[in-house]
Amino acid sequence: MNILIAYGTSEGQTAAIAERIAARLMEAGNAVRLADLEGDKPEPGDFDRVVVGASVHFGKYQDRVTRWVAQHVAALNAMPSWFYGVSLSEAGGLTADGPAAAQAVLDRFLKTSGWHPVGSTSLAGALKYRECNWLKRRMLKAIVAKAGGDTDTSRNHEYTDWFAVDRFAGEIARVQSFAGLSER
Ligand SMILES: Cc1cc2nc3c(=O)[nH]c(=O)nc-3n(C[C@H](O)[C@H](O)[C@H](O)COP(=O)(O)O)c2cc1C
């Protein structure tokens, strides 16, 4: 299978997750193209399967991801596609809200876009203080401090459950093989 993983990332964690999913799908024998939607504008029709990722900033995903999905929603609905959302809320205890809020952002995004992926998941991200400029670092620290989370800005803090990422990649690999069987 020829698989596209298209993502939006601001501090790099969604990109790191995309790379992990890509590694797992390649191990399963697929060809994978990674596309950072900042600059790269791939066509879903050039691929057999599409995975999209985005991270939450101030309660929503990157506009470039929302726009790209809106532009290609018909193609995405006509093929097996998946979505993963990345946030701190999903980790719990780091922001004023928790996993339910992360899921609500994801549900609202899919509902508004009219996209019906085969599967979707909400994943915990990272506090990448070292990747933020001073203003963003201050804003992020303020968000996290309110909930009593990690405020040591001298380093990054990662909360991503890599087993959950592998499980999601496994689901994608399995659906492909079932589809492959029925297509024969
Ligand atoms: C300025 C800023 C605002 C953020 N706002 C939210 C938010 O509203 N809700 C949330 O759950 N996470 C929020 N986050 C956390 C990000 O979703 C998290 O750091 C994620 O790992 C970022 O992924 P990325 O590195 O791929 O951009 C925010 C992060 C920053 C830097």
The ligand as an ORCA input file, in Angstrom:
! r2SCAN-3c Opt
* xyz 0 1
  C       0.666     28.156     22.870
  C       0.113     26.775     23.127
  C      -1.267     26.586     23.324
  C      -1.777     25.303     23.585
  N      -3.126     25.149     23.790
  C      -3.607     23.912     24.111
  C      -5.002     23.717     24.369
  O      -5.814     24.624     24.253
  N      -5.418     22.469     24.737
  C      -4.553     21.414     24.861
  O      -4.976     20.323     25.200
  N      -3.227     21.555     24.567
  C      -2.739     22.778     24.218
  N      -1.411     22.934     23.929
  C      -0.531     21.768     24.023
  C      -0.223     21.127     22.673
  O      -1.362     20.542     22.107
  C       0.868     20.065     22.903
  O       2.029     20.728     23.342
  C       1.162     19.234     21.670
  O       2.089     18.232     21.996
  C       1.694     20.089     20.523
  O       1.953     19.280     19.414
  P       2.936     19.784     18.258
  O       4.312     19.818     18.898
  O       2.853     18.780     17.202
  O       2.436     21.122     17.843
  C      -0.894     24.201     23.652
  C       0.475     24.388     23.410
  C       0.995     25.661     23.150
  C       2.460     25.818     22.866
*
